[in-house]
């Protein structure tokens, strides 16, 4: 499975400390395992990693990580 990160996701990961960054990346690499839920009223899926949420979409063998943010901020557009 190939994983592609959006510009926002890379920027968010760079701001985090090393243990948090490793935890989020490990959770993304272990997809489809983990706390994954299909989003309502929009396309894509949500992966929960502690207080962080990863919004991603699947296209065949490619997982596009669209957004990573804190729990309360990730759903705001």
mmCIF file of the N, C-alpha and C atoms, coordinates in Angstrom:
data_MODEL
# 
_entry.id   MODEL 
# 
loop_
_atom_site.group_PDB 
_atom_site.id 
_atom_site.type_symbol 
_atom_site.label_atom_id 
_atom_site.label_alt_id 
_atom_site.label_comp_id 
_atom_site.label_asym_id 
_atom_site.label_entity_id 
_atom_site.label_seq_id 
_atom_site.pdbx_PDB_ins_code 
_atom_site.Cartn_x 
_atom_site.Cartn_y 
_atom_site.Cartn_z 
_atom_site.occupancy 
_atom_site.B_iso_or_equiv 
_atom_site.pdbx_formal_charge 
_atom_site.auth_seq_id 
_atom_site.auth_comp_id 
_atom_site.auth_asym_id 
_atom_site.auth_atom_id 
_atom_site.pdbx_PDB_model_num 
ATOM 1   N N  . UNK A 1 1  ? 0.842   -1.177 0.000  1.00 0.00 ? 1  UNK A N  1 
ATOM 2   C CA . UNK A 1 1  ? 0.000   0.000  0.000  1.00 0.00 ? 1  UNK A CA 1 
ATOM 3   C C  . UNK A 1 1  ? 0.890   1.245  0.000  1.00 0.00 ? 1  UNK A C  1 
ATOM 4   N N  . UNK A 1 2  ? 0.548   2.183  -0.858 1.00 0.00 ? 2  UNK A N  1 
ATOM 5   C CA . UNK A 1 2  ? 1.301   3.429  -0.966 1.00 0.00 ? 2  UNK A CA 1 
ATOM 6   C C  . UNK A 1 2  ? 0.582   4.517  -0.172 1.00 0.00 ? 2  UNK A C  1 
ATOM 7   N N  . UNK A 1 3  ? 1.346   5.348  0.527  1.00 0.00 ? 3  UNK A N  1 
ATOM 8   C CA . UNK A 1 3  ? 0.772   6.419  1.341  1.00 0.00 ? 3  UNK A CA 1 
ATOM 9   C C  . UNK A 1 3  ? 1.265   7.758  0.799  1.00 0.00 ? 3  UNK A C  1 
ATOM 10  N N  . UNK A 1 4  ? 0.317   8.650  0.494  1.00 0.00 ? 4  UNK A N  1 
ATOM 11  C CA . UNK A 1 4  ? 0.656   9.992  0.012  1.00 0.00 ? 4  UNK A CA 1 
ATOM 12  C C  . UNK A 1 4  ? 0.141   11.008 1.028  1.00 0.00 ? 4  UNK A C  1 
ATOM 13  N N  . UNK A 1 5  ? 0.979   11.991 1.356  1.00 0.00 ? 5  UNK A N  1 
ATOM 14  C CA . UNK A 1 5  ? 0.626   13.006 2.346  1.00 0.00 ? 5  UNK A CA 1 
ATOM 15  C C  . UNK A 1 5  ? 0.363   14.340 1.661  1.00 0.00 ? 5  UNK A C  1 
ATOM 16  N N  . UNK A 1 6  ? -0.660  15.045 2.128  1.00 0.00 ? 6  UNK A N  1 
ATOM 17  C CA . UNK A 1 6  ? -0.914  16.397 1.623  1.00 0.00 ? 6  UNK A CA 1 
ATOM 18  C C  . UNK A 1 6  ? 0.089   17.351 2.241  1.00 0.00 ? 6  UNK A C  1 
ATOM 19  N N  . UNK A 1 7  ? 0.145   18.558 1.693  1.00 0.00 ? 7  UNK A N  1 
ATOM 20  C CA . UNK A 1 7  ? 1.058   19.575 2.201  1.00 0.00 ? 7  UNK A CA 1 
ATOM 21  C C  . UNK A 1 7  ? 0.739   19.916 3.663  1.00 0.00 ? 7  UNK A C  1 
ATOM 22  N N  . UNK A 1 8  ? -0.560  20.000 3.993  1.00 0.00 ? 8  UNK A N  1 
ATOM 23  C CA . UNK A 1 8  ? -0.973  20.321 5.359  1.00 0.00 ? 8  UNK A CA 1 
ATOM 24  C C  . UNK A 1 8  ? -0.554  19.224 6.326  1.00 0.00 ? 8  UNK A C  1 
ATOM 25  N N  . UNK A 1 9  ? -0.681  17.961 5.923  1.00 0.00 ? 9  UNK A N  1 
ATOM 26  C CA . UNK A 1 9  ? -0.329  16.845 6.795  1.00 0.00 ? 9  UNK A CA 1 
ATOM 27  C C  . UNK A 1 9  ? 1.166   16.837 7.101  1.00 0.00 ? 9  UNK A C  1 
ATOM 28  N N  . UNK A 1 10 ? 1.988   17.091 6.106  1.00 0.00 ? 10 UNK A N  1 
ATOM 29  C CA . UNK A 1 10 ? 3.442   17.128 6.308  1.00 0.00 ? 10 UNK A CA 1 
ATOM 30  C C  . UNK A 1 10 ? 3.808   18.291 7.234  1.00 0.00 ? 10 UNK A C  1 
ATOM 31  N N  . UNK A 1 11 ? 3.186   19.432 7.030  1.00 0.00 ? 11 UNK A N  1 
ATOM 32  C CA . UNK A 1 11 ? 3.456   20.604 7.856  1.00 0.00 ? 11 UNK A CA 1 
ATOM 33  C C  . UNK A 1 11 ? 3.090   20.336 9.316  1.00 0.00 ? 11 UNK A C  1 
ATOM 34  N N  . UNK A 1 12 ? 1.937   19.680 9.543  1.00 0.00 ? 12 UNK A N  1 
ATOM 35  C CA . UNK A 1 12 ? 1.518   19.369 10.905 1.00 0.00 ? 12 UNK A CA 1 
ATOM 36  C C  . UNK A 1 12 ? 2.482   18.395 11.569 1.00 0.00 ? 12 UNK A C  1 
ATOM 37  N N  . UNK A 1 13 ? 2.906   17.371 10.833 1.00 0.00 ? 13 UNK A N  1 
ATOM 38  C CA . UNK A 1 13 ? 3.825   16.386 11.404 1.00 0.00 ? 13 UNK A CA 1 
ATOM 39  C C  . UNK A 1 13 ? 5.171   17.016 11.772 1.00 0.00 ? 13 UNK A C  1 
ATOM 40  N N  . UNK A 1 14 ? 5.654   17.943 10.967 1.00 0.00 ? 14 UNK A N  1 
ATOM 41  C CA . UNK A 1 14 ? 6.935   18.589 11.256 1.00 0.00 ? 14 UNK A CA 1 
ATOM 42  C C  . UNK A 1 14 ? 6.887   19.415 12.540 1.00 0.00 ? 14 UNK A C  1 
ATOM 43  N N  . UNK A 1 15 ? 5.709   19.923 12.907 1.00 0.00 ? 15 UNK A N  1 
ATOM 44  C CA . UNK A 1 15 ? 5.566   20.744 14.105 1.00 0.00 ? 15 UNK A CA 1 
ATOM 45  C C  . UNK A 1 15 ? 5.555   19.901 15.389 1.00 0.00 ? 15 UNK A C  1 
ATOM 46  N N  . UNK A 1 16 ? 5.268   18.611 15.265 1.00 0.00 ? 16 UNK A N  1 
ATOM 47  C CA . UNK A 1 16 ? 5.117   17.766 16.446 1.00 0.00 ? 16 UNK A CA 1 
ATOM 48  C C  . UNK A 1 16 ? 6.467   17.293 16.979 1.00 0.00 ? 16 UNK A C  1 
ATOM 49  N N  . UNK A 1 17 ? 6.487   16.908 18.273 1.00 0.00 ? 17 UNK A N  1 
ATOM 50  C CA . UNK A 1 17 ? 7.710   16.338 18.823 1.00 0.00 ? 17 UNK A CA 1 
ATOM 51  C C  . UNK A 1 17 ? 7.888   14.924 18.277 1.00 0.00 ? 17 UNK A C  1 
ATOM 52  N N  . UNK A 1 18 ? 9.084   14.379 18.420 1.00 0.00 ? 18 UNK A N  1 
ATOM 53  C CA . UNK A 1 18 ? 9.435   13.107 17.774 1.00 0.00 ? 18 UNK A CA 1 
ATOM 54  C C  . UNK A 1 18 ? 8.542   11.943 18.216 1.00 0.00 ? 18 UNK A C  1 
ATOM 55  N N  . UNK A 1 19 ? 8.266   11.743 19.521 1.00 0.00 ? 19 UNK A N  1 
ATOM 56  C CA . UNK A 1 19 ? 7.403   10.609 19.902 1.00 0.00 ? 19 UNK A CA 1 
ATOM 57  C C  . UNK A 1 19 ? 5.995   10.697 19.314 1.00 0.00 ? 19 UNK A C  1 
ATOM 58  N N  . UNK A 1 20 ? 5.428   11.911 19.295 1.00 0.00 ? 20 UNK A N  1 
ATOM 59  C CA . UNK A 1 20 ? 4.086   12.093 18.729 1.00 0.00 ? 20 UNK A CA 1 
ATOM 60  C C  . UNK A 1 20 ? 4.098   11.827 17.231 1.00 0.00 ? 20 UNK A C  1 
ATOM 61  N N  . UNK A 1 21 ? 5.111   12.339 16.546 1.00 0.00 ? 21 UNK A N  1 
ATOM 62  C CA . UNK A 1 21 ? 5.238   12.142 15.108 1.00 0.00 ? 21 UNK A CA 1 
ATOM 63  C C  . UNK A 1 21 ? 5.336   10.647 14.782 1.00 0.00 ? 21 UNK A C  1 
ATOM 64  N N  . UNK A 1 22 ? 6.163   9.929  15.527 1.00 0.00 ? 22 UNK A N  1 
ATOM 65  C CA . UNK A 1 22 ? 6.329   8.484  15.291 1.00 0.00 ? 22 UNK A CA 1 
ATOM 66  C C  . UNK A 1 22 ? 5.027   7.736  15.531 1.00 0.00 ? 22 UNK A C  1 
ATOM 67  N N  . UNK A 1 23 ? 4.286   8.136  16.587 1.00 0.00 ? 23 UNK A N  1 
ATOM 68  C CA . UNK A 1 23 ? 3.030   7.463  16.906 1.00 0.00 ? 23 UNK A CA 1 
ATOM 69  C C  . UNK A 1 23 ? 2.007   7.649  15.792 1.00 0.00 ? 23 UNK A C  1 
ATOM 70  N N  . UNK A 1 24 ? 1.916   8.865  15.253 1.00 0.00 ? 24 UNK A N  1 
ATOM 71  C CA . UNK A 1 24 ? 0.953   9.140  14.179 1.00 0.00 ? 24 UNK A CA 1 
ATOM 72  C C  . UNK A 1 24 ? 1.357   8.405  12.901 1.00 0.00 ? 24 UNK A C  1 
ATOM 73  N N  . UNK A 1 25 ? 2.633   8.452  12.539 1.00 0.00 ? 25 UNK A N  1 
ATOM 74  C CA . UNK A 1 25 ? 3.096   7.786  11.312 1.00 0.00 ? 25 UNK A CA 1 
ATOM 75  C C  . UNK A 1 25 ? 2.920   6.277  11.417 1.00 0.00 ? 25 UNK A C  1 
ATOM 76  N N  . UNK A 1 26 ? 3.208   5.701  12.587 1.00 0.00 ? 26 UNK A N  1 
ATOM 77  C CA . UNK A 1 26 ? 3.022   4.262  12.783 1.00 0.00 ? 26 UNK A CA 1 
ATOM 78  C C  . UNK A 1 26 ? 1.554   3.881  12.616 1.00 0.00 ? 26 UNK A C  1 
ATOM 79  N N  . UNK A 1 27 ? 0.645   4.692  13.166 1.00 0.00 ? 27 UNK A N  1 
ATOM 80  C CA . UNK A 1 27 ? -0.786  4.411  13.034 1.00 0.00 ? 27 UNK A CA 1 
ATOM 81  C C  . UNK A 1 27 ? -1.222  4.477  11.573 1.00 0.00 ? 27 UNK A C  1 
ATOM 82  N N  . UNK A 1 28 ? -0.678  5.436  10.816 1.00 0.00 ? 28 UNK A N  1 
ATOM 83  C CA . UNK A 1 28 ? -1.033  5.561  9.395  1.00 0.00 ? 28 UNK A CA 1 
ATOM 84  C C  . UNK A 1 28 ? -0.495  4.360  8.614  1.00 0.00 ? 28 UNK A C  1 
ATOM 85  N N  . UNK A 1 29 ? 0.720   3.927  8.921  1.00 0.00 ? 29 UNK A N  1 
ATOM 86  C CA . UNK A 1 29 ? 1.310   2.784  8.214  1.00 0.00 ? 29 UNK A CA 1 
ATOM 87  C C  . UNK A 1 29 ? 0.584   1.476  8.528  1.00 0.00 ? 29 UNK A C  1 
ATOM 88  N N  . UNK A 1 30 ? -0.108  1.401  9.673  1.00 0.00 ? 30 UNK A N  1 
ATOM 89  C CA . UNK A 1 30 ? -0.828  0.186  10.051 1.00 0.00 ? 30 UNK A CA 1 
ATOM 90  C C  . UNK A 1 30 ? -2.257  0.145  9.521  1.00 0.00 ? 30 UNK A C  1 
ATOM 91  N N  . UNK A 1 31 ? -2.637  1.122  8.696  1.00 0.00 ? 31 UNK A N  1 
ATOM 92  C CA . UNK A 1 31 ? -3.978  1.080  8.094  1.00 0.00 ? 31 UNK A CA 1 
ATOM 93  C C  . UNK A 1 31 ? -4.142  -0.204 7.301  1.00 0.00 ? 31 UNK A C  1 
ATOM 94  N N  . UNK A 1 32 ? -5.283  -0.827 7.263  1.00 0.00 ? 32 UNK A N  1 
ATOM 95  C CA . UNK A 1 32 ? -6.604  -0.401 7.718  1.00 0.00 ? 32 UNK A CA 1 
ATOM 96  C C  . UNK A 1 32 ? -6.895  -0.741 9.180  1.00 0.00 ? 32 UNK A C  1 
ATOM 97  N N  . UNK A 1 33 ? -5.908  -1.175 9.936  1.00 0.00 ? 33 UNK A N  1 
ATOM 98  C CA . UNK A 1 33 ? -6.130  -1.477 11.348 1.00 0.00 ? 33 UNK A CA 1 
ATOM 99  C C  . UNK A 1 33 ? -6.108  -0.201 12.157 1.00 0.00 ? 33 UNK A C  1 
ATOM 100 N N  . UNK A 1 34 ? -6.831  -0.195 13.253 1.00 0.00 ? 34 UNK A N  1 
ATOM 101 C CA . UNK A 1 34 ? -6.916  0.986  14.095 1.00 0.00 ? 34 UNK A CA 1 
ATOM 102 C C  . UNK A 1 34 ? -8.353  1.450  14.189 1.00 0.00 ? 34 UNK A C  1 
ATOM 103 N N  . UNK A 1 35 ? -8.560  2.572  14.819 1.00 0.00 ? 35 UNK A N  1 
ATOM 104 C CA . UNK A 1 35 ? -9.899  3.129  15.015 1.00 0.00 ? 35 UNK A CA 1 
ATOM 105 C C  . UNK A 1 35 ? -10.272 3.963  13.791 1.00 0.00 ? 35 UNK A C  1 
ATOM 106 N N  . UNK A 1 36 ? -10.802 3.283  12.758 1.00 0.00 ? 36 UNK A N  1 
ATOM 107 C CA . UNK A 1 36 ? -11.142 3.931  11.493 1.00 0.00 ? 36 UNK A CA 1 
ATOM 108 C C  . UNK A 1 36 ? -12.659 3.972  11.344 1.00 0.00 ? 36 UNK A C  1 
ATOM 109 N N  . UNK A 1 37 ? -13.178 5.155  11.010 1.00 0.00 ? 37 UNK A N  1 
ATOM 110 C CA . UNK A 1 37 ? -14.615 5.328  10.819 1.00 0.00 ? 37 UNK A CA 1 
ATOM 111 C C  . UNK A 1 37 ? -14.831 6.117  9.533  1.00 0.00 ? 37 UNK A C  1 
ATOM 112 N N  . UNK A 1 38 ? -15.830 5.721  8.739  1.00 0.00 ? 38 UNK A N  1 
ATOM 113 C CA . UNK A 1 38 ? -16.183 6.467  7.536  1.00 0.00 ? 38 UNK A CA 1 
ATOM 114 C C  . UNK A 1 38 ? -16.857 7.758  7.949  1.00 0.00 ? 38 UNK A C  1 
ATOM 115 N N  . UNK A 1 39 ? -16.468 8.871  7.321  1.00 0.00 ? 39 UNK A N  1 
ATOM 116 C CA . UNK A 1 39 ? -17.029 10.177 7.668  1.00 0.00 ? 39 UNK A CA 1 
ATOM 117 C C  . UNK A 1 39 ? -18.446 10.317 7.129  1.00 0.00 ? 39 UNK A C  1 
ATOM 118 N N  . UNK A 1 40 ? -19.271 11.033 7.870  1.00 0.00 ? 40 UNK A N  1 
ATOM 119 C CA . UNK A 1 40 ? -20.628 11.322 7.422  1.00 0.00 ? 40 UNK A CA 1 
ATOM 120 C C  . UNK A 1 40 ? -20.643 12.689 6.761  1.00 0.00 ? 40 UNK A C  1 
ATOM 121 N N  . UNK A 1 41 ? -21.496 12.859 5.772  1.00 0.00 ? 41 UNK A N  1 
ATOM 122 C CA . UNK A 1 41 ? -21.707 14.131 5.067  1.00 0.00 ? 41 UNK A CA 1 
ATOM 123 C C  . UNK A 1 41 ? -20.496 14.609 4.278  1.00 0.00 ? 41 UNK A C  1 
ATOM 124 N N  . UNK A 1 42 ? -19.504 13.774 4.084  1.00 0.00 ? 42 UNK A N  1 
ATOM 125 C CA . UNK A 1 42 ? -18.358 14.091 3.228  1.00 0.00 ? 42 UNK A CA 1 
ATOM 126 C C  . UNK A 1 42 ? -17.619 12.802 2.924  1.00 0.00 ? 42 UNK A C  1 
ATOM 127 N N  . UNK A 1 43 ? -16.759 12.836 1.944  1.00 0.00 ? 43 UNK A N  1 
ATOM 128 C CA . UNK A 1 43 ? -16.048 11.622 1.570  1.00 0.00 ? 43 UNK A CA 1 
ATOM 129 C C  . UNK A 1 43 ? -14.825 11.444 2.452  1.00 0.00 ? 43 UNK A C  1 
ATOM 130 N N  . UNK A 1 44 ? -14.393 10.219 2.601  1.00 0.00 ? 44 UNK A N  1 
ATOM 131 C CA . UNK A 1 44 ? -13.176 9.938  3.333  1.00 0.00 ? 44 UNK A CA 1 
ATOM 132 C C  . UNK A 1 44 ? -13.411 9.187  4.622  1.00 0.00 ? 44 UNK A C  1 
ATOM 133 N N  . UNK A 1 45 ? -12.324 8.988  5.338  1.00 0.00 ? 45 UNK A N  1 
ATOM 134 C CA . UNK A 1 45 ? -12.333 8.227  6.585  1.00 0.00 ? 45 UNK A CA 1 
ATOM 135 C C  . UNK A 1 45 ? -11.556 8.991  7.644  1.00 0.00 ? 45 UNK A C  1 
ATOM 136 N N  . UNK A 1 46 ? -11.788 8.609  8.901  1.00 0.00 ? 46 UNK A N  1 
ATOM 137 C CA . UNK A 1 46 ? -11.118 9.226  10.028 1.00 0.00 ? 46 UNK A CA 1 
ATOM 138 C C  . UNK A 1 46 ? -10.372 8.148  10.808 1.00 0.00 ? 46 UNK A C  1 
ATOM 139 N N  . UNK A 1 47 ? -9.113  8.418  11.119 1.00 0.00 ? 47 UNK A N  1 
ATOM 140 C CA . UNK A 1 47 ? -8.303  7.545  11.961 1.00 0.00 ? 47 UNK A CA 1 
ATOM 141 C C  . UNK A 1 47 ? -8.025  8.287  13.254 1.00 0.00 ? 47 UNK A C  1 
ATOM 142 N N  . UNK A 1 48 ? -8.328  7.651  14.385 1.00 0.00 ? 48 UNK A N  1 
ATOM 143 C CA . UNK A 1 48 ? -8.103  8.285  15.677 1.00 0.00 ? 48 UNK A CA 1 
ATOM 144 C C  . UNK A 1 48 ? -6.767  7.820  16.241 1.00 0.00 ? 48 UNK A C  1 
ATOM 145 N N  . UNK A 1 49 ? -5.921  8.783  16.624 1.00 0.00 ? 49 UNK A N  1 
ATOM 146 C CA . UNK A 1 49 ? -4.631  8.498  17.243 1.00 0.00 ? 49 UNK A CA 1 
ATOM 147 C C  . UNK A 1 49 ? -4.546  9.380  18.483 1.00 0.00 ? 49 UNK A C  1 
ATOM 148 N N  . UNK A 1 50 ? -5.033  8.890  19.612 1.00 0.00 ? 50 UNK A N  1 
ATOM 149 C CA . UNK A 1 50 ? -5.051  9.690  20.834 1.00 0.00 ? 50 UNK A CA 1 
ATOM 150 C C  . UNK A 1 50 ? -5.926  10.916 20.655 1.00 0.00 ? 50 UNK A C  1 
ATOM 151 N N  . UNK A 1 51 ? -5.358  12.108 20.891 1.00 0.00 ? 51 UNK A N  1 
ATOM 152 C CA . UNK A 1 51 ? -6.104  13.356 20.727 1.00 0.00 ? 51 UNK A CA 1 
ATOM 153 C C  . UNK A 1 51 ? -5.996  13.913 19.322 1.00 0.00 ? 51 UNK A C  1 
ATOM 154 N N  . UNK A 1 52 ? -5.410  13.157 18.418 1.00 0.00 ? 52 UNK A N  1 
ATOM 155 C CA . UNK A 1 52 ? -5.230  13.611 17.036 1.00 0.00 ? 52 UNK A CA 1 
ATOM 156 C C  . UNK A 1 52 ? -6.142  12.823 16.115 1.00 0.00 ? 52 UNK A C  1 
ATOM 157 N N  . UNK A 1 53 ? -6.528  13.469 15.004 1.00 0.00 ? 53 UNK A N  1 
ATOM 158 C CA . UNK A 1 53 ? -7.356  12.817 13.998 1.00 0.00 ? 53 UNK A CA 1 
ATOM 159 C C  . UNK A 1 53 ? -6.664  12.939 12.648 1.00 0.00 ? 53 UNK A C  1 
ATOM 160 N N  . UNK A 1 54 ? -6.707  11.844 11.891 1.00 0.00 ? 54 UNK A N  1 
ATOM 161 C CA . UNK A 1 54 ? -6.126  11.802 10.555 1.00 0.00 ? 54 UNK A CA 1 
ATOM 162 C C  . UNK A 1 54 ? -7.281  11.590 9.580  1.00 0.00 ? 54 UNK A C  1 
ATOM 163 N N  . UNK A 1 55 ? -7.492  12.536 8.689  1.00 0.00 ? 55 UNK A N  1 
ATOM 164 C CA . UNK A 1 55 ? -8.523  12.422 7.660  1.00 0.00 ? 55 UNK A CA 1 
ATOM 165 C C  . UNK A 1 55 ? -7.839  11.909 6.402  1.00 0.00 ? 55 UNK A C  1 
ATOM 166 N N  . UNK A 1 56 ? -8.342  10.789 5.867  1.00 0.00 ? 56 UNK A N  1 
ATOM 167 C CA . UNK A 1 56 ? -7.712  10.212 4.682  1.00 0.00 ? 56 UNK A CA 1 
ATOM 168 C C  . UNK A 1 56 ? -8.772  9.625  3.770  1.00 0.00 ? 56 UNK A C  1 
ATOM 169 N N  . UNK A 1 57 ? -8.363  9.335  2.544  1.00 0.00 ? 57 UNK A N  1 
ATOM 170 C CA . UNK A 1 57 ? -9.242  8.707  1.565  1.00 0.00 ? 57 UNK A CA 1 
ATOM 171 C C  . UNK A 1 57 ? -8.463  7.627  0.846  1.00 0.00 ? 57 UNK A C  1 
ATOM 172 N N  . UNK A 1 58 ? -9.166  6.587  0.427  1.00 0.00 ? 58 UNK A N  1 
ATOM 173 C CA . UNK A 1 58 ? -8.531  5.471  -0.273 1.00 0.00 ? 58 UNK A CA 1 
ATOM 174 C C  . UNK A 1 58 ? -8.885  5.537  -1.748 1.00 0.00 ? 58 UNK A C  1 
ATOM 175 N N  . UNK A 1 59 ? -7.890  5.296  -2.600 1.00 0.00 ? 59 UNK A N  1 
ATOM 176 C CA . UNK A 1 59 ? -8.115  5.217  -4.037 1.00 0.00 ? 59 UNK A CA 1 
ATOM 177 C C  . UNK A 1 59 ? -7.332  4.020  -4.542 1.00 0.00 ? 59 UNK A C  1 
ATOM 178 N N  . UNK A 1 60 ? -7.973  2.866  -4.546 1.00 0.00 ? 60 UNK A N  1 
ATOM 179 C CA . UNK A 1 60 ? -7.297  1.643  -4.956 1.00 0.00 ? 60 UNK A CA 1 
ATOM 180 C C  . UNK A 1 60 ? -6.236  1.258  -3.946 1.00 0.00 ? 60 UNK A C  1 
ATOM 181 N N  . UNK A 1 61 ? -4.987  1.271  -4.364 1.00 0.00 ? 61 UNK A N  1 
ATOM 182 C CA . UNK A 1 61 ? -3.880  0.876  -3.493 1.00 0.00 ? 61 UNK A CA 1 
ATOM 183 C C  . UNK A 1 61 ? -3.179  2.091  -2.876 1.00 0.00 ? 61 UNK A C  1 
ATOM 184 N N  . UNK A 1 62 ? -3.745  3.293  -3.072 1.00 0.00 ? 62 UNK A N  1 
ATOM 185 C CA . UNK A 1 62 ? -3.121  4.520  -2.569 1.00 0.00 ? 62 UNK A CA 1 
ATOM 186 C C  . UNK A 1 62 ? -3.991  5.103  -1.451 1.00 0.00 ? 62 UNK A C  1 
ATOM 187 N N  . UNK A 1 63 ? -3.351  5.446  -0.336 1.00 0.00 ? 63 UNK A N  1 
ATOM 188 C CA . UNK A 1 63 ? -4.025  6.139  0.759  1.00 0.00 ? 63 UNK A CA 1 
ATOM 189 C C  . UNK A 1 63 ? -3.530  7.578  0.754  1.00 0.00 ? 63 UNK A C  1 
ATOM 190 N N  . UNK A 1 64 ? -4.453  8.525  0.577  1.00 0.00 ? 64 UNK A N  1 
ATOM 191 C CA . UNK A 1 64 ? -4.100  9.944  0.580  1.00 0.00 ? 64 UNK A CA 1 
ATOM 192 C C  . UNK A 1 64 ? -4.463  10.532 1.937  1.00 0.00 ? 64 UNK A C  1 
ATOM 193 N N  . UNK A 1 65 ? -3.456  10.910 2.704  1.00 0.00 ? 65 UNK A N  1 
ATOM 194 C CA . UNK A 1 65 ? -3.670  11.559 3.998  1.00 0.00 ? 65 UNK A CA 1 
ATOM 195 C C  . UNK A 1 65 ? -3.927  13.032 3.714  1.00 0.00 ? 65 UNK A C  1 
ATOM 196 N N  . UNK A 1 66 ? -5.180  13.457 3.899  1.00 0.00 ? 66 UNK A N  1 
ATOM 197 C CA . UNK A 1 66 ? -5.581  14.808 3.534  1.00 0.00 ? 66 UNK A CA 1 
ATOM 198 C C  . UNK A 1 66 ? -5.292  15.818 4.635  1.00 0.00 ? 66 UNK A C  1 
ATOM 199 N N  . UNK A 1 67 ? -5.553  15.418 5.899  1.00 0.00 ? 67 UNK A N  1 
ATOM 200 C CA . UNK A 1 67 ? -5.432  16.384 6.982  1.00 0.00 ? 67 UNK A CA 1 
ATOM 201 C C  . UNK A 1 67 ? -5.130  15.660 8.283  1.00 0.00 ? 67 UNK A C  1 
ATOM 202 N N  . UNK A 1 68 ? -4.249  16.245 9.085  1.00 0.00 ? 68 UNK A N  1 
ATOM 203 C CA . UNK A 1 68 ? -3.967  15.769 10.435 1.00 0.00 ? 68 UNK A CA 1 
ATOM 204 C C  . UNK A 1 68 ? -4.086  16.981 11.338 1.00 0.00 ? 68 UNK A C  1 
ATOM 205 N N  . UNK A 1 69 ? -4.828  16.838 12.439 1.00 0.00 ? 69 UNK A N  1 
ATOM 206 C CA . UNK A 1 69 ? -4.973  17.966 13.350 1.00 0.00 ? 69 UNK A CA 1 
ATOM 207 C C  . UNK A 1 69 ? -5.474  17.469 14.699 1.00 0.00 ? 69 UNK A C  1 
ATOM 208 N N  . UNK A 1 70 ? -5.598  18.395 15.638 1.00 0.00 ? 70 UNK A N  1 
ATOM 209 C CA . UNK A 1 70 ? -6.136  18.069 16.943 1.00 0.00 ? 70 UNK A CA 1 
ATOM 210 C C  . UNK A 1 70 ? -7.603  17.709 16.822 1.00 0.00 ? 70 UNK A C  1 
ATOM 211 N N  . UNK A 1 71 ? -8.102  17.045 17.827 1.00 0.00 ? 71 UNK A N  1 
ATOM 212 C CA . UNK A 1 71 ? -9.451  16.494 17.818 1.00 0.00 ? 71 UNK A CA 1 
ATOM 213 C C  . UNK A 1 71 ? -10.512 17.533 17.487 1.00 0.00 ? 71 UNK A C  1 
ATOM 214 N N  . UNK A 1 72 ? -10.463 18.705 18.083 1.00 0.00 ? 72 UNK A N  1 
ATOM 215 C CA . UNK A 1 72 ? -11.513 19.705 17.885 1.00 0.00 ? 72 UNK A CA 1 
ATOM 216 C C  . UNK A 1 72 ? -11.371 20.507 16.604 1.00 0.00 ? 72 UNK A C  1 
ATOM 217 N N  . UNK A 1 73 ? -10.200 20.528 16.013 1.00 0.00 ? 73 UNK A N  1 
ATOM 218 C CA . UNK A 1 73 ? -9.942  21.393 14.877 1.00 0.00 ? 73 UNK A CA 1 
ATOM 219 C C  . UNK A 1 73 ? -10.044 20.713 13.521 1.00 0.00 ? 73 UNK A C  1 
ATOM 220 N N  . UNK A 1 74 ? -9.920  19.396 13.484 1.00 0.00 ? 74 UNK A N  1 
ATOM 221 C CA . UNK A 1 74 ? -9.767  18.699 12.218 1.00 0.00 ? 74 UNK A CA 1 
ATOM 222 C C  . UNK A 1 74 ? -11.002 18.751 11.328 1.00 0.00 ? 74 UNK A C  1 
ATOM 223 N N  . UNK A 1 75 ? -12.187 18.855 11.921 1.00 0.00 ? 75 UNK A N  1 
ATOM 224 C CA . UNK A 1 75 ? -13.409 18.811 11.128 1.00 0.00 ? 75 UNK A CA 1 
ATOM 225 C C  . UNK A 1 75 ? -13.840 20.184 10.628 1.00 0.00 ? 75 UNK A C  1 
ATOM 226 N N  . UNK A 1 76 ? -13.200 21.243 11.085 1.00 0.00 ? 76 UNK A N  1 
ATOM 227 C CA . UNK A 1 76 ? -13.539 22.600 10.641 1.00 0.00 ? 76 UNK A CA 1 
ATOM 228 C C  . UNK A 1 76 ? -12.909 22.873 9.294  1.00 0.00 ? 76 UNK A C  1 
ATOM 229 N N  . UNK A 1 77 ? -13.679 23.416 8.379  1.00 0.00 ? 77 UNK A N  1 
ATOM 230 C CA . UNK A 1 77 ? -13.161 23.722 7.026  1.00 0.00 ? 77 UNK A CA 1 
ATOM 231 C C  . UNK A 1 77 ? -13.048 25.185 6.785  1.00 0.00 ? 77 UNK A C  1 
# 
